[in-house]
Amino acid sequence: MPPTADSSSSLFEGSSSAYSVKLDTFEGPLDLLLHLIRKNELDIYDIPIALITKQYLEYLSFLKELNLEVAGDFLVMASTLLQIKSRMLLPNPEPEEGEGEQEEDPRAELVRRLLDYQRYKEAGQHLGERELLGREVFARRITDPDLLPVASEEGQLELDLFELAEAFRSLLARVPTARVHEVIGFESVSIADAINEILSLLQEREMLAFDELFSLDDSRERLIVNFLALLELCRLKMSKVLQNSDCGIIYIYPAVAIETADGVRGGDTLS
């Protein structure tokens, strides 16, 4: 169970680096539900509502700990899940003669919303992947192929917010218990400084493994600030986070380098 949101306020209290990211800037509550369904390999038509509700609420607590501002839509969805869960716990009475069919599955409306949202999202991603010819042209930059991770046959996968949060959550779990409860004091950690550090590394290396951003010897506050800096770079489209496979190593690239690499594969220039 992740720490509660209260630990976030105490973690950043008195720190000049206090920083809040609006969650709806990145993803919405339906994105989180779809992520949980994929993660648990569930049938979207037969969602185990108790499990999903539990994990959804745990995620909200964890995201609050990261100082990510949970929008009202996420709380409305939490209430919806709890309502569906309570309805499913009630016995389903057999319809009396002449009353027609049984009551609709309490999950049916949620499933319809998820399917519709998934269709629109996939369509939007497909349109976004189309080349915009003549809009921008980048000079080709040759990268040593020995330095690049080997891509899977399906190509590299871009991670969303919740997949990134999942990776960071796993990393935090490896932090020694003694450091989890360490008193931070008045150490000042700047988001701007962390962003500049990541950009400097990307200028030198052209790509960076996700774990390289986080030293388990750092304070918990420092780890969280580094993660928020990465999210800000993604939000500003200054970097992309890619993975070769579902369980592969996560890599961070400068966004322009990714676009240029795409252009190299397709020709001398990138539009």
C-alpha positions as CSV (number, residue, x, y, z in Angstrom):
1,M,0.0,0.0,0.0
2,P,1.6,3.3,-1.0
3,P,2.0,6.1,1.6
4,T,-1.0,8.4,2.1
5,A,-1.3,11.8,0.7
6,D,-0.6,13.3,4.1
7,S,3.0,12.2,3.9
8,S,3.3,14.4,0.8
9,S,2.5,17.6,2.6
10,S,5.0,16.8,5.4
11,L,7.6,15.8,2.8
12,F,7.6,19.1,1.0
13,E,6.7,21.3,3.9
14,G,9.2,24.2,4.3
15,S,10.9,23.3,1.0
16,S,11.4,26.0,-1.6
17,S,11.0,23.3,-4.2
18,A,7.3,22.7,-3.4
19,Y,5.7,22.0,-6.7
20,S,2.4,20.7,-7.9
21,V,1.5,19.2,-11.2
22,K,-2.1,19.0,-12.5
23,L,-2.8,15.4,-13.2
24,D,-5.3,16.2,-16.0
25,T,-2.5,17.8,-17.9
26,F,-1.3,14.3,-18.6
27,E,-4.0,11.8,-18.3
28,G,-7.6,11.4,-17.0
29,P,-9.4,8.8,-14.8
30,L,-10.4,6.6,-17.8
31,D,-6.7,6.4,-18.7
32,L,-5.9,5.2,-15.2
33,L,-8.7,2.5,-15.4
34,L,-7.5,1.3,-18.8
35,H,-3.9,1.2,-17.4
36,L,-5.1,-1.0,-14.5
37,I,-7.1,-3.3,-16.9
38,R,-4.0,-3.8,-19.1
39,K,-1.7,-4.2,-16.1
40,N,-3.9,-7.0,-14.6
41,E,-4.7,-8.5,-18.0
42,L,-8.4,-8.2,-17.4
43,D,-11.4,-8.7,-19.6
44,I,-12.8,-5.2,-20.1
45,Y,-16.3,-6.7,-20.4
46,D,-16.0,-8.5,-17.0
47,I,-14.1,-6.1,-14.7
48,P,-13.5,-7.4,-11.2
49,I,-14.7,-4.1,-9.7
50,A,-13.4,-4.8,-6.1
51,L,-9.9,-5.3,-7.3
52,I,-9.9,-2.3,-9.7
53,T,-11.5,0.0,-7.1
54,K,-8.8,-1.0,-4.5
55,Q,-5.9,-0.4,-7.0
56,Y,-7.5,2.9,-8.3
57,L,-7.7,4.3,-4.7
58,E,-4.1,3.2,-4.0
59,Y,-2.9,5.0,-7.2
60,L,-4.7,8.2,-6.1
61,S,-2.9,8.1,-2.8
62,F,0.4,7.4,-4.5
63,L,0.0,10.2,-7.0
64,K,-0.9,12.6,-4.2
65,E,2.3,11.7,-2.4
66,L,4.2,12.7,-5.6
67,N,2.5,16.1,-5.3
68,L,0.5,15.5,-8.4
69,E,-2.8,17.4,-8.1
70,V,-5.7,15.0,-8.4
71,A,-8.4,16.7,-10.4
72,G,-12.1,16.5,-9.5
73,D,-12.8,14.0,-12.3
74,F,-10.5,11.4,-10.6
75,L,-12.5,11.8,-7.4
76,V,-15.8,11.5,-9.2
77,M,-14.6,8.3,-10.8
78,A,-13.5,7.0,-7.4
79,S,-17.1,7.6,-6.1
80,T,-18.5,5.9,-9.2
81,L,-16.4,2.8,-8.6
82,L,-17.4,2.6,-5.0
83,Q,-21.0,2.9,-5.9
84,I,-20.7,0.2,-8.5
85,K,-18.9,-2.0,-6.0
86,S,-21.6,-1.5,-3.4
87,R,-24.4,-2.3,-5.9
88,M,-22.6,-5.5,-6.9
89,L,-22.4,-6.6,-3.3
90,L,-26.2,-6.5,-3.0
91,P,-28.1,-9.6,-3.9
92,N,-29.7,-9.5,-7.4
93,P,-33.4,-10.4,-6.9
94,E,-35.1,-12.6,-9.4
95,P,-37.6,-10.6,-11.5
96,E,-41.1,-11.4,-10.8
97,E,-43.5,-12.7,-13.4
98,G,-44.4,-10.0,-15.9
99,E,-41.6,-7.6,-14.8
100,G,-39.3,-8.3,-17.7
101,E,-35.6,-8.9,-17.8
102,Q,-33.1,-8.6,-14.9
103,E,-31.5,-5.3,-14.0
104,E,-28.5,-4.3,-16.2
105,D,-25.1,-5.1,-14.9
106,P,-23.9,-2.1,-12.7
107,R,-20.6,-2.1,-14.7
108,A,-22.3,-1.8,-18.1
109,E,-22.2,2.0,-18.3
110,L,-18.6,2.1,-17.2
111,V,-17.6,-0.5,-19.8
112,R,-19.4,1.5,-22.5
113,R,-17.5,4.7,-21.5
114,L,-14.2,2.9,-21.5
115,L,-14.7,1.3,-24.9
116,D,-15.8,4.6,-26.4
117,Y,-12.9,6.5,-24.8
118,Q,-10.4,3.8,-26.0
119,R,-11.7,4.1,-29.6
120,Y,-11.4,7.9,-29.7
121,K,-8.0,7.8,-28.0
122,E,-6.6,5.3,-30.5
123,A,-8.1,7.3,-33.4
124,G,-6.4,10.4,-32.0
125,Q,-3.1,8.7,-31.7
126,H,-3.3,7.4,-35.2
127,L,-3.9,10.9,-36.5
128,G,-1.1,12.3,-34.4
129,E,1.4,9.8,-35.8
130,R,0.8,11.0,-39.4
131,E,3.7,13.0,-40.8
132,L,3.2,16.7,-41.1
133,L,5.1,17.4,-44.3
134,G,6.7,20.8,-44.7
135,R,6.0,22.0,-41.1
136,E,9.5,21.5,-39.7
137,V,12.7,20.3,-41.1
138,F,15.6,19.0,-39.0
139,A,19.2,18.3,-40.1
140,R,20.1,14.7,-40.0
141,R,22.3,13.7,-37.0
142,I,24.0,10.3,-37.2
143,T,24.0,8.3,-34.0
144,D,26.4,5.5,-33.3
145,P,24.1,2.4,-33.7
146,D,26.1,0.6,-31.0
147,L,24.9,3.1,-28.4
148,L,21.2,2.6,-29.2
149,P,19.0,0.0,-27.5
150,V,17.7,-2.7,-29.8
151,A,14.1,-2.1,-30.6
152,S,11.5,-4.9,-30.6
153,E,9.8,-5.9,-33.9
154,E,6.8,-3.8,-33.0
155,G,9.0,-0.8,-32.4
156,Q,9.5,1.2,-29.3
157,L,6.6,1.9,-27.0
158,E,6.0,5.4,-25.6
159,L,5.0,5.2,-21.9
160,D,2.1,7.1,-20.5
161,L,1.9,8.8,-17.0
162,F,0.7,5.7,-15.2
163,E,3.2,3.4,-16.7
164,L,5.9,5.9,-15.6
165,A,4.4,6.1,-12.1
166,E,4.4,2.3,-12.0
167,A,8.1,2.3,-12.8
168,F,8.9,5.0,-10.2
169,R,6.7,3.2,-7.6
170,S,8.8,0.0,-8.1
171,L,12.0,2.0,-7.7
172,L,10.8,3.6,-4.5
173,A,10.0,0.2,-3.1
174,R,13.8,-0.6,-3.4
175,V,14.7,2.4,-1.2
176,P,15.9,1.1,2.2
177,T,13.3,1.5,4.9
178,A,15.6,3.6,7.0
179,R,15.8,6.2,4.2
180,V,12.0,6.1,3.7
181,H,11.5,7.5,7.3
182,E,14.5,9.8,7.1
183,V,13.9,13.4,8.3
184,I,14.4,15.6,5.3
185,G,15.1,18.8,7.2
186,F,15.3,22.0,5.3
187,E,17.1,20.6,2.3
188,S,16.1,22.7,-0.8
189,V,15.6,20.8,-4.0
190,S,14.7,22.8,-7.1
191,I,12.6,21.4,-9.9
192,A,14.3,23.8,-12.3
193,D,17.7,22.5,-11.3
194,A,16.6,18.9,-11.7
195,I,15.3,19.7,-15.2
196,N,18.6,21.3,-16.2
197,E,20.5,18.3,-14.9
198,I,18.4,15.9,-17.0
199,L,18.8,18.1,-20.1
200,S,22.6,18.3,-19.5
201,L,22.8,14.5,-19.3
202,L,20.8,14.1,-22.5
203,Q,23.1,16.5,-24.3
204,E,26.1,14.4,-23.3
205,R,24.5,10.9,-23.7
206,E,21.6,11.4,-26.2
207,M,19.7,8.8,-24.2
208,L,19.4,7.9,-20.6
209,A,18.1,4.8,-18.8
210,F,15.2,5.6,-16.4
211,D,17.0,4.2,-13.3
212,E,20.0,6.4,-14.0
213,L,18.0,9.4,-12.9
214,F,17.5,8.0,-9.4
215,S,20.2,7.2,-6.9
216,L,18.9,5.1,-4.0
217,D,21.3,7.0,-1.8
218,D,19.3,10.2,-2.4
219,S,16.6,11.4,-0.1
220,R,13.0,10.5,-0.9
221,E,12.3,14.2,-1.6
222,R,15.1,14.3,-4.2
223,L,13.8,11.1,-5.9
224,I,10.4,12.6,-6.2
225,V,11.7,16.0,-7.5
226,N,13.7,14.2,-10.2
227,F,10.5,12.3,-11.2
228,L,8.5,15.5,-11.3
229,A,11.2,17.1,-13.4
230,L,10.9,14.2,-15.9
231,L,7.2,14.6,-16.1
232,E,7.6,18.3,-16.7
233,L,10.0,17.6,-19.6
234,C,7.4,15.2,-21.1
235,R,4.6,17.7,-20.7
236,L,6.6,20.3,-22.5
237,K,7.5,17.8,-25.2
238,M,11.2,18.3,-24.6
239,S,11.8,14.6,-23.9
240,K,10.2,11.2,-24.6
241,V,10.2,8.1,-22.5
242,L,10.3,4.8,-24.5
243,Q,10.5,1.1,-23.8
244,N,11.5,-1.7,-26.2
245,S,9.0,-4.1,-24.7
246,D,6.5,-4.3,-21.9
247,C,9.2,-5.5,-19.4
248,G,12.2,-3.9,-21.1
249,I,14.5,-1.1,-20.0
250,I,12.9,2.3,-20.0
251,Y,14.9,5.0,-21.9
252,I,14.7,8.8,-21.9
253,Y,15.4,10.7,-25.1
254,P,15.4,14.3,-26.1
255,A,12.3,14.8,-28.2
256,V,14.2,16.3,-31.1
257,A,16.6,13.4,-31.2
258,I,13.7,11.0,-31.5
259,E,12.2,12.9,-34.4
260,T,15.6,13.2,-36.1
261,A,16.1,9.4,-35.7
262,D,12.8,8.8,-37.3
263,G,13.9,11.1,-40.2
264,V,17.1,9.1,-40.6
265,R,15.1,5.9,-41.1
266,G,12.8,7.5,-43.6
267,G,15.2,9.8,-45.5
268,D,17.7,12.6,-45.2
269,T,15.3,15.0,-43.5
270,L,12.5,14.9,-41.1
271,S,9.3,16.9,-41.6
